[in-house]
Structure formats: structure tokens, C-alpha cells
Amino acid sequence: MNLLSSSTVFSFYTLISRILGYIRDILIAFFLGASQLADTFFVAFRLPNTFRRLFAEATFNSAFIPSLTKERARGKNFEKKFNDDIFNFLLFCLLFIILLAEIFTPFLVYLIAPGFINDGEKFLSTIELTRITFPFLLFVTISSFLSAILNSYNKFAAAAAAPIVLNIILILALFISYFLELNYAKSLSYGVTFSGIIQMIILFYFTKKFYKPIIKFKNILSKKCNKFLKKLLPSIFSSGVTQINILIGTIIASFEAGAVSYLYYADRVYQINLAIAGIAIGVVSLPILSKAIQRKKENEISNIQNKSIELVILLSTPASLGLIIAPDEIVNALFGYGSFNKDDIAITAKALMFFGYGVPAFALIKVLSNFYFARNNTQTPFYVSCFIVFLNVLISVLFFKKIGFIIIPIATSIASWVGVLIFFYLLYNNKYFFVKKSVFINILKIFFSTFLMCIILLKGLNYFSEELLYSNAFKFTYLLFIIISAAIIYLLSCKFLGVFKLKNYKIN
């Protein structure tokens, strides 16, 4: 198996999904801008979408795959029994949680957007939309369970492609609302839940070769479920620490008008690199790392871990510098249309720039956590993640009144980098991970290639400065040309320096 090629397959479908996501968000920005209507939908979508990211983006894998690998080694019957236990436990718990959420929605909305309580109409509208979107949690969690089974067999394509459905349906919902003159926010909310149903059906189809679930609510909390739950809860917190920080950011931002929307748009831009550099590599590396640890193959373990780190740096470093250098141009090209005005662009771009500083850290946390998860150790990442969240909240609360919501991306980036340093220290101290000399050399080569890329990027931005103005309808085309040119220079430089070689990422 090749770590790079498998990550590329996962990243390809993820990239398609994110591109469609950008189109979706461009349309939302066009029709809704940073309005009150946009704020209500984004908050209503934030809760189930946060759970989507927590469960779908590697978190469920982190707890499930190492345990499944153990049961599979014992035999097919043990594997089937384990899958059935987990499936029925999830189904029962989720139905119960959704029932409670639908009853206590006002309380939930107050928790994630306390600033809305001062505007009765805004608060009530958010409650209504949250009740529509929340069942999405059931379908996306079951989808994550099915995706984890596919990933455990090194089948990454279907799991990576399924989220594309969400963006397609939301795009259709916007156009239907436009032509039929419906409420945009309400149509989008119904689209969220409907997309979850479709995703689940698709994944059931692809998983049936490996597993067919049986619904039975007897002995819901078996010994294996109890064991799994003890691993799942800490892994949710640790693997999803970036998403938890964003959720906390939404809570704090709700006290400033329009801030929820600005954070959402900025979050959407940097998330594409997190998906490719952190989530994709984490998802692909976890099953093979778990197997290597089970077989006690030390050289293979070391190789997987080092190459995972190298790949993360290779993919996240240029993206980070790009977001820092050209945030205004990126936000303008993506969202600078219709109701999204120049002031909205400037504020969102500032948030994006500060998120850009943290992009490599966000991705590294995803991968470094896996080094513990593969060893069935969920406690250490949990404690580190608790500290990251604590530090993020502390910085945000202390400086919010002075700086405003912009402290949220600053605090998120600072806390994440501190978390990365702690992870490296603990991994080294526990003798779980030692960085090879070749990785250090390749990282220096990556930095040099990134420097060349930045020169091309700055030259391109300067040359096409007039074409990238707010008023230009084709600004996205010009920006895309500049980014592709800079990316080609970066990849060619990496290849010339010997960093980008497919054979280097082959895992036995």
C-alpha cells in the first residue's frame, strides 16, 4: 500500500466536495451575505455540522478502527458481533439524543449563540431551523460508522465521496428557493437533513459486501460497547479539537453582529487544506498504523509515522503561506458578490489570515493524535486537547472586549501550535516517535520550495492587481490562474529536490 497514493484518492474526492462547498458558500454569500438570515442558518447548521466533522472526519475512525482490527484478528464472527453491538448502540443513543434535542432546542440555541437572546425574532428563527437540521446528526453518524468499516478494509473512495451529496443538495436548495421565492434559510435547513439520508443510503450500498447491520435493541450496552464508549468520548474531544474551538468561537462571536457569518466564511476557506493535509492522511494512515502495531513491526511503524508527518508539512505549509499572503484576494474572489460587500470581505479576510497561521498545526494535531489512537491510547490526546481548548477559551475571553471577534482565530492558532509542541514532547518522551534525519532534510527542502512559491504568488498578485478588484466579475479566474502557477512551481521544486517521490511513501 502507498500512503501518498491512498491519501491522494481520499483527497481527490474530498477536494471535489470542498470545491462544491465553495460554490455553495459563494451562492449563500450572494443571496444572504452576512445578514441576520445568514447568521440564523449558520448557527442552526453549526451544531449538526460540528458533529459531522467530529464523527466523519477521522474521530470515529480513531476509536473504532484499532478495536475493529483486534476483533478481526480473532475471526469473522467476533468482527460481526462487534459491528452489530456498535451499530445498535449508536442507533439507540442517537434516537434518544435527537428526541431530547428537539424538546430542548431553545436551551441548545442559547448555549451556542447566547448573543441571539437579545433579538427575539432571530432567536426564534434559529430554534426553528435547528429543529429541522438536528436529525442530520443521526444519519451522518451512521454514515461515519459505515465509512469506518470501509476505511478498515482500505476502501477510502466511497467514504470520501459521500459528503459531496450535502453540497449538491444545498446548491439545489438555493436555486429552488430563488425560483420559487421560498425562505432561503429554511430550504437550506431541510436540505441538510435530506442530504444526510442520501449519504447513509449510499454508504449502506457500498458497505453491504463487508457488513449488513441487524437492528436489535437487546443488551444495548454490552461489554464491548462500554469499552468502545470509553475510547470514543475522549477521541471525539481530541480528534475534533479544532472543530470544538470553532464551536466555542461561534458562541463568543454571537455577541458581535455579523461575526458568526465572518467566522463561517473564513472557516470554510482554510478547511479545504485541513481536509487534504490532516484528515485525509490521518484517515489513511490509521488502519495501516494499527495493523503494524498489532504485528509489532517497529521499522514499519516508524516509517508510517515519519512519512505521515512529512506529507502533512508538504501539503499544509504552502497553503498556510498562501492564506497569510493573499487573504483579501481569496475572500474577494470566492465570496465578493451580491450582498457580500467590501467591508464584509475585509473583516473575513483578516480572520482568514490569522487562521492561516494555524493551518499546519490543525493538520498536525489530526495526525499526531493517531499515533496514540493506533495504540488504543485515547487518554493522552484527550488531556492535551483539554489544555488546547482551555488555552483557546482563556485567550479569547481575556481579549474579546479589546480586539473583538478577531481574537478567535488568533487564539485558535496559538493554542493549536502549543498543542503540537506538547504532542511532540510527549511522543518523544514515551518513545512512540522519533523523527528521522531524512525527514528534517525534506522539511528544509519543502520550506525552500514554499519560498519560491511565495515569490511567484506575490508577483502574480501584483501583476493582476487590477483584475482582482471587487468589481471584476472574472476575478476568481485570475486568482485561480495565479494559485495554479504558484502550485506548479512548488511541486516542480519539491520534485527536483527529491521530496515528491511516490516510492518514498510505499508502506509494506
C-alpha positions as CSV (number, residue, x, y, z in Angstrom):
1,M,0.0,0.0,0.0
2,N,1.2,3.5,-0.8
3,L,0.5,6.2,1.7
4,L,0.7,9.0,-0.8
5,S,-1.5,7.4,-3.5
6,S,-4.2,6.3,-1.0
7,S,-4.2,9.8,0.5
8,T,-4.5,11.2,-3.0
9,V,-7.6,9.1,-3.7
10,F,-9.2,10.3,-0.4
11,S,-8.0,13.9,-1.1
12,F,-9.4,13.9,-4.6
13,Y,-13.0,13.2,-3.6
14,T,-12.6,15.5,-0.6
15,L,-11.3,18.2,-2.9
16,I,-14.4,17.8,-5.2
17,S,-16.6,18.0,-2.1
18,R,-14.9,21.2,-0.9
19,I,-15.0,22.8,-4.4
20,L,-18.7,22.2,-4.4
21,G,-18.8,23.5,-0.9
22,Y,-17.2,26.7,-2.0
23,I,-19.7,27.1,-4.8
24,R,-22.4,26.5,-2.2
25,D,-20.9,29.2,0.1
26,I,-20.4,31.6,-2.8
27,L,-24.2,31.3,-3.6
28,I,-25.1,31.7,0.1
29,A,-22.9,34.8,0.3
30,F,-24.5,36.1,-2.9
31,F,-28.1,35.6,-1.7
32,L,-27.7,36.1,2.1
33,G,-24.4,37.9,2.6
34,A,-23.6,38.4,6.3
35,S,-27.3,39.2,7.1
36,Q,-29.4,38.1,10.1
37,L,-30.9,35.4,7.9
38,A,-27.4,34.0,7.3
39,D,-26.5,34.1,11.0
40,T,-29.6,32.1,11.9
41,F,-28.8,29.4,9.3
42,F,-25.1,29.2,10.2
43,V,-25.9,28.7,13.9
44,A,-28.6,26.2,13.1
45,F,-26.2,24.3,10.9
46,R,-23.3,24.7,13.3
47,L,-24.4,22.1,15.8
48,P,-25.1,19.1,13.4
49,N,-22.2,20.2,11.1
50,T,-19.8,20.2,14.1
51,F,-20.9,16.7,14.9
52,R,-20.5,15.8,11.2
53,R,-16.9,17.0,11.4
54,L,-16.3,15.4,14.8
55,F,-17.6,12.0,13.7
56,A,-17.0,11.9,10.0
57,E,-13.6,13.5,9.8
58,A,-11.4,10.8,11.5
59,T,-12.8,10.9,15.0
60,F,-15.0,7.8,14.8
61,N,-12.1,6.1,13.0
62,S,-9.8,6.9,15.8
63,A,-11.7,4.9,18.4
64,F,-13.3,2.3,16.1
65,I,-10.6,1.0,13.7
66,P,-8.0,-0.1,16.3
67,S,-10.7,-2.0,18.2
68,L,-12.1,-3.5,14.9
69,T,-8.6,-4.6,13.9
70,K,-8.3,-6.5,17.1
71,E,-11.7,-8.2,16.7
72,R,-11.0,-9.0,13.0
73,A,-7.8,-10.8,14.0
74,R,-9.9,-13.1,16.3
75,G,-12.2,-14.1,13.4
76,K,-15.2,-13.1,11.3
77,N,-17.8,-13.9,14.0
78,F,-16.1,-11.7,16.5
79,E,-15.9,-8.9,13.9
80,K,-19.6,-9.2,13.0
81,K,-20.7,-9.3,16.7
82,F,-18.6,-6.2,17.4
83,N,-20.1,-4.3,14.4
84,D,-23.6,-5.2,15.4
85,D,-23.1,-4.1,19.0
86,I,-21.7,-0.8,18.0
87,F,-24.4,-0.2,15.3
88,N,-27.3,-0.8,17.6
89,F,-25.8,1.2,20.5
90,L,-25.3,4.2,18.2
91,L,-28.8,3.9,16.7
92,F,-30.4,3.7,20.1
93,C,-28.4,6.6,21.7
94,L,-28.8,8.9,18.7
95,L,-32.6,8.5,18.6
96,F,-32.7,9.3,22.3
97,I,-30.3,12.3,21.8
98,I,-32.3,13.7,18.9
99,L,-35.6,13.4,20.8
100,L,-34.1,15.4,23.7
101,A,-32.6,17.9,21.4
102,E,-35.9,18.6,19.7
103,I,-37.5,19.2,23.0
104,F,-34.8,21.4,24.5
105,T,-33.8,23.2,21.3
106,P,-34.2,26.7,22.8
107,F,-31.6,25.8,25.5
108,L,-29.2,24.4,22.9
109,V,-29.5,27.6,20.8
110,Y,-28.9,29.7,23.9
111,L,-25.7,27.6,24.6
112,I,-24.2,28.0,21.1
113,A,-25.5,31.6,20.4
114,P,-26.2,33.3,23.7
115,G,-25.9,36.7,21.9
116,F,-29.1,35.9,19.9
117,I,-31.3,36.1,23.1
118,N,-31.4,39.9,22.8
119,D,-33.1,39.6,19.4
120,G,-36.4,37.7,19.8
121,E,-37.1,37.2,16.1
122,K,-33.5,36.0,15.4
123,F,-33.6,33.6,18.4
124,L,-36.9,32.0,17.5
125,S,-35.9,31.7,13.8
126,T,-32.7,29.9,14.9
127,I,-34.7,27.5,17.1
128,E,-37.0,26.6,14.2
129,L,-34.1,25.9,11.8
130,T,-32.1,23.9,14.4
131,R,-35.1,21.6,14.9
132,I,-35.1,21.0,11.1
133,T,-31.3,20.3,10.8
134,F,-30.7,18.3,14.0
135,P,-31.8,14.9,12.7
136,F,-28.9,15.2,10.3
137,L,-26.8,14.0,13.3
138,L,-28.4,10.5,13.2
139,F,-27.8,9.9,9.5
140,V,-24.2,11.4,9.4
141,T,-23.1,9.4,12.5
142,I,-24.4,6.1,11.0
143,S,-22.6,7.1,7.8
144,S,-19.4,7.6,9.7
145,F,-19.8,4.1,11.2
146,L,-20.2,2.6,7.7
147,S,-17.3,4.8,6.4
148,A,-15.0,3.5,9.2
149,I,-15.8,-0.1,8.2
150,L,-14.8,0.7,4.6
151,N,-11.7,2.5,5.7
152,S,-10.6,-0.5,7.8
153,Y,-10.6,-2.5,4.5
154,N,-8.5,0.3,2.9
155,K,-11.6,1.3,0.8
156,F,-11.4,5.1,1.0
157,A,-13.2,6.3,-2.1
158,A,-16.9,5.9,-1.2
159,A,-16.4,7.3,2.3
160,A,-14.6,10.3,0.9
161,A,-17.1,10.9,-1.9
162,A,-20.3,10.6,0.2
163,P,-20.1,14.2,1.6
164,I,-20.4,15.5,-1.9
165,V,-24.1,14.9,-1.6
166,L,-24.5,17.6,1.0
167,N,-23.1,20.3,-1.2
168,I,-25.1,19.3,-4.3
169,I,-28.4,19.2,-2.4
170,L,-27.7,22.6,-0.7
171,I,-26.8,24.2,-4.0
172,L,-30.1,22.8,-5.5
173,A,-32.0,24.1,-2.4
174,L,-30.7,27.6,-3.1
175,F,-31.8,27.6,-6.7
176,I,-35.2,26.1,-5.9
177,S,-35.7,28.8,-3.2
178,Y,-34.7,31.5,-5.7
179,F,-37.1,30.4,-8.5
180,L,-40.0,29.5,-6.1
181,E,-39.4,32.5,-3.8
182,L,-39.0,30.4,-0.7
183,N,-37.2,31.2,2.5
184,Y,-33.5,30.5,1.8
185,A,-32.6,29.6,5.3
186,K,-35.5,27.1,5.7
187,S,-34.8,25.4,2.4
188,L,-31.1,25.0,3.2
189,S,-32.1,23.5,6.6
190,Y,-34.3,20.9,5.0
191,G,-31.6,20.2,2.5
192,V,-29.1,19.4,5.3
193,T,-31.3,16.7,6.8
194,F,-32.2,15.2,3.4
195,S,-28.6,15.0,2.3
196,G,-27.8,13.0,5.5
197,I,-30.4,10.4,4.5
198,I,-29.0,10.1,1.0
199,Q,-25.4,9.8,2.3
200,M,-26.4,7.0,4.6
201,I,-28.2,5.1,1.8
202,I,-25.1,5.4,-0.5
203,L,-22.8,4.1,2.2
204,F,-25.1,1.2,3.1
205,Y,-24.9,0.1,-0.6
206,F,-21.0,0.1,-0.6
207,T,-20.7,-1.5,2.8
208,K,-23.0,-4.5,2.2
209,K,-20.2,-6.5,0.8
210,F,-18.4,-6.3,4.2
211,Y,-21.2,-5.8,6.7
212,K,-25.0,-6.0,6.8
213,P,-26.5,-4.4,10.0
214,I,-29.2,-6.1,12.1
215,I,-31.4,-3.9,14.3
216,K,-31.9,-5.3,17.7
217,F,-32.3,-3.3,20.9
218,K,-31.3,-6.1,23.3
219,N,-28.3,-5.7,25.6
220,I,-27.6,-2.3,24.2
221,L,-24.6,-1.6,26.4
222,S,-22.5,-4.7,26.0
223,K,-19.0,-5.1,27.5
224,K,-17.5,-4.2,24.1
225,C,-19.8,-1.2,23.7
226,N,-18.8,0.0,27.1
227,K,-15.1,-0.4,26.3
228,F,-15.6,1.3,22.9
229,L,-17.5,4.2,24.5
230,K,-14.6,4.8,26.9
231,K,-12.4,5.2,23.9
232,L,-14.9,7.2,21.8
233,L,-15.7,10.0,24.2
234,P,-12.0,11.1,24.6
235,S,-11.3,10.6,20.9
236,I,-14.2,12.9,20.0
237,F,-12.7,15.6,22.0
238,S,-9.1,15.1,21.0
239,S,-9.6,14.5,17.2
240,G,-12.1,17.2,16.9
241,V,-10.3,19.8,19.0
242,T,-10.2,22.3,16.1
243,Q,-13.9,21.9,15.5
244,I,-14.6,22.3,19.2
245,N,-12.5,25.5,19.2
246,I,-14.6,26.8,16.2
247,L,-17.8,26.0,18.1
248,I,-16.5,27.9,21.1
249,G,-15.6,30.7,18.7
250,T,-19.2,30.8,17.4
251,I,-20.5,31.1,21.0
252,I,-18.3,34.1,21.7
253,A,-18.8,35.6,18.2
254,S,-22.6,35.6,18.7
255,F,-22.3,38.7,20.8
256,E,-21.0,40.7,17.8
257,A,-23.3,41.4,14.8
258,G,-22.2,39.6,11.6
259,A,-19.3,37.9,13.4
260,V,-20.8,34.4,13.1
261,S,-21.0,34.7,9.3
262,Y,-17.5,36.1,9.1
263,L,-16.1,33.2,11.0
264,Y,-18.1,30.7,9.0
265,Y,-16.8,32.0,5.7
266,A,-13.2,32.2,6.9
267,D,-13.5,28.7,8.4
268,R,-14.8,27.3,5.1
269,V,-11.7,28.5,3.2
270,Y,-8.9,27.0,5.4
271,Q,-10.9,23.8,6.0
272,I,-10.1,22.5,2.5
273,N,-6.4,22.2,3.4
274,L,-7.2,20.7,6.8
275,A,-9.3,18.1,4.9
276,I,-6.5,17.3,2.5
277,A,-3.4,17.6,4.7
278,G,-4.7,16.5,8.1
279,I,-7.9,14.4,7.7
280,A,-7.0,12.5,4.6
281,I,-3.6,11.5,5.8
282,G,-5.0,10.7,9.3
283,V,-7.8,8.5,7.9
284,V,-5.5,6.6,5.5
285,S,-2.6,6.1,8.0
286,L,-4.6,5.0,11.0
287,P,-5.7,1.5,9.7
288,I,-2.2,0.6,8.4
289,L,-0.5,2.0,11.5
290,S,-2.9,0.0,13.8
291,K,-2.1,-3.2,11.8
292,A,1.7,-2.5,12.0
293,I,1.4,-2.0,15.8
294,Q,-0.6,-5.2,16.1
295,R,2.2,-7.1,14.3
296,K,4.9,-5.2,16.3
297,K,6.8,-4.2,13.2
298,E,8.9,-1.3,14.6
299,N,10.5,-0.3,11.3
300,E,7.1,-0.1,9.6
301,I,5.6,1.8,12.5
302,S,8.4,4.4,12.4
303,N,8.2,4.7,8.6
304,I,4.4,5.3,8.6
305,Q,4.7,7.9,11.3
306,N,7.6,9.8,9.7
307,K,6.1,9.8,6.3
308,S,2.7,11.0,7.7
309,I,4.4,14.0,9.3
310,E,6.3,14.7,6.1
311,L,3.2,14.6,4.0
312,V,1.4,17.0,6.4
313,I,4.2,19.5,6.2
314,L,4.4,19.1,2.4
315,L,0.7,19.9,1.9
316,S,0.0,22.4,4.7
317,T,3.0,24.7,4.6
318,P,2.3,26.3,1.1
319,A,-1.4,26.6,1.9
320,S,-0.6,28.4,5.2
321,L,1.6,30.9,3.5
322,G,-0.9,31.4,0.7
323,L,-3.7,32.3,3.2
324,I,-1.3,34.7,5.0
325,I,-0.1,36.5,1.9
326,A,-3.4,36.8,-0.1
327,P,-6.4,36.6,2.3
328,D,-8.2,39.6,0.8
329,E,-7.8,38.3,-2.8
330,I,-9.0,34.8,-1.8
331,V,-12.1,36.1,0.1
332,N,-12.9,38.6,-2.6
333,A,-12.7,36.0,-5.4
334,L,-14.7,33.4,-3.5
335,F,-17.4,35.5,-1.8
336,G,-17.2,39.1,-3.1
337,Y,-20.5,39.1,-5.0
338,G,-24.1,40.3,-4.4
339,S,-24.9,41.0,-0.8
340,F,-21.3,40.4,0.4
341,N,-19.8,43.9,0.3
342,K,-16.2,45.3,0.6
343,D,-16.4,45.7,4.4
344,D,-17.5,42.0,4.7
345,I,-14.5,41.0,2.6
346,A,-12.0,43.0,4.7
347,I,-13.2,41.6,8.0
348,T,-13.5,38.0,6.8
349,A,-10.0,38.2,5.2
350,K,-8.5,39.4,8.5
351,A,-10.0,36.3,10.3
352,L,-8.8,34.0,7.5
353,M,-5.2,35.4,7.7
354,F,-5.0,34.5,11.4
355,F,-6.5,31.1,10.8
356,G,-3.8,30.7,8.1
357,Y,-1.0,30.9,10.7
358,G,-2.5,27.8,12.4
359,V,-3.2,25.6,9.4
360,P,-0.1,23.3,9.7
361,A,-0.9,23.0,13.5
362,F,-4.5,22.0,12.8
363,A,-3.4,19.3,10.4
364,L,-0.5,18.0,12.6
365,I,-2.9,17.6,15.6
366,K,-5.1,15.2,13.5
367,V,-2.1,13.0,12.6
368,L,-0.2,13.2,15.9
369,S,-3.3,12.1,17.8
370,N,-3.5,9.0,15.6
371,F,-0.1,7.9,16.9
372,Y,-1.8,7.4,20.3
373,F,-5.2,6.1,18.9
374,A,-3.4,3.3,16.9
375,R,-2.0,2.1,20.3
376,N,-5.5,2.2,21.9
377,N,-4.4,5.2,24.0
378,T,-7.2,7.8,23.9
379,Q,-6.4,9.4,27.3
380,T,-3.2,11.3,26.4
381,P,-4.7,13.1,23.3
382,F,-7.8,13.8,25.4
383,Y,-5.8,15.6,28.1
384,V,-3.7,17.5,25.5
385,S,-6.9,18.6,23.7
386,C,-8.5,19.8,27.0
387,F,-5.5,22.0,27.5
388,I,-5.7,23.3,23.9
389,V,-9.4,24.2,24.4
390,F,-8.7,25.8,27.8
391,L,-5.9,27.9,26.4
392,N,-8.1,28.9,23.4
393,V,-11.0,30.0,25.7
394,L,-8.7,31.8,28.1
395,I,-7.1,33.9,25.3
396,S,-10.5,34.6,23.6
397,V,-12.3,35.7,26.8
398,L,-9.4,37.9,28.0
399,F,-9.0,39.8,24.8
400,F,-12.5,39.8,23.2
401,K,-13.6,43.2,24.6
402,K,-10.4,44.8,23.4
403,I,-9.9,43.2,20.0
404,G,-13.4,41.8,19.1
405,F,-14.2,38.5,17.4
406,I,-10.9,38.6,15.5
407,I,-9.2,37.2,18.7
408,I,-11.0,33.9,18.0
409,P,-8.8,32.8,15.0
410,I,-5.7,34.2,16.8
411,A,-6.4,32.2,19.9
412,T,-7.3,29.1,17.9
413,S,-4.0,29.2,16.1
414,I,-1.8,29.9,19.2
415,A,-3.5,27.2,21.2
416,S,-3.1,24.7,18.4
417,W,0.6,25.3,18.0
418,V,1.1,24.9,21.7
419,G,-0.8,21.6,21.4
420,V,1.6,20.4,18.6
421,L,4.6,21.2,20.8
422,I,3.1,19.2,23.7
423,F,2.3,16.3,21.4
424,F,5.8,16.1,20.1
425,Y,7.3,16.3,23.5
426,L,5.1,13.5,24.9
427,L,5.6,11.3,21.9
428,Y,9.4,11.6,22.2
429,N,9.3,11.1,25.9
430,N,7.1,8.0,25.6
431,K,9.4,6.7,22.9
432,Y,6.4,6.5,20.5
433,F,8.0,8.6,17.8
434,F,11.5,9.7,16.7
435,V,11.9,12.0,13.7
436,K,14.3,10.6,11.1
437,K,17.2,12.7,9.8
438,S,15.8,12.4,6.2
439,V,12.5,14.0,7.3
440,F,14.3,17.0,8.7
441,I,16.2,17.4,5.4
442,N,13.0,17.1,3.4
443,I,11.2,19.7,5.5
444,L,14.0,22.1,4.8
445,K,13.6,21.4,1.1
446,I,9.8,22.0,1.5
447,F,10.5,25.4,3.1
448,F,12.7,26.4,0.2
449,S,10.1,25.3,-2.3
450,T,7.5,27.2,-0.4
451,F,9.7,30.3,-0.6
452,L,9.8,30.0,-4.4
453,M,6.1,29.6,-4.5
454,C,5.5,32.7,-2.4
455,I,7.7,34.8,-4.9
456,I,5.5,33.6,-7.8
457,L,2.3,34.3,-5.8
458,L,3.3,37.8,-4.8
459,K,4.4,38.6,-8.4
460,G,1.1,37.3,-9.8
461,L,-0.9,39.2,-7.3
462,N,0.9,42.4,-8.1
463,Y,0.7,41.9,-11.9
464,F,-3.1,41.1,-11.9
465,S,-3.9,43.6,-9.1
466,E,-6.5,45.5,-11.2
467,E,-8.1,42.3,-12.4
468,L,-8.6,41.1,-8.8
469,L,-10.6,44.2,-7.7
470,Y,-14.1,43.8,-6.1
471,S,-15.9,45.0,-9.3
472,N,-14.3,42.4,-11.6
473,A,-16.7,39.5,-12.3
474,F,-13.8,37.3,-13.5
475,K,-11.5,37.8,-10.5
476,F,-11.9,34.1,-9.5
477,T,-10.4,33.0,-12.8
478,Y,-7.4,35.3,-12.4
479,L,-6.8,34.2,-8.9
480,L,-7.1,30.5,-9.8
481,F,-4.5,31.0,-12.6
482,I,-2.1,32.6,-10.1
483,I,-2.6,29.9,-7.5
484,I,-2.2,27.1,-10.1
485,S,1.0,28.7,-11.4
486,A,2.5,29.0,-7.9
487,A,1.4,25.4,-7.0
488,I,3.2,24.1,-10.2
489,I,6.4,25.9,-9.2
490,Y,6.1,24.5,-5.7
491,L,5.6,20.9,-6.9
492,L,8.3,21.0,-9.5
493,S,10.7,22.4,-7.0
494,C,9.8,19.6,-4.5
495,K,10.2,17.0,-7.2
496,F,13.6,18.4,-8.4
497,L,14.8,18.4,-4.8
498,G,13.7,14.8,-4.3
499,V,10.9,15.4,-1.9
500,F,8.0,14.4,-4.0
501,K,8.7,10.7,-5.0
502,L,5.9,8.2,-5.0
503,K,8.2,5.3,-4.0
504,N,9.2,7.1,-0.8
505,Y,5.7,6.7,0.6
506,K,5.3,3.0,0.0
507,I,4.2,1.1,3.1
508,N,4.8,-2.7,3.1
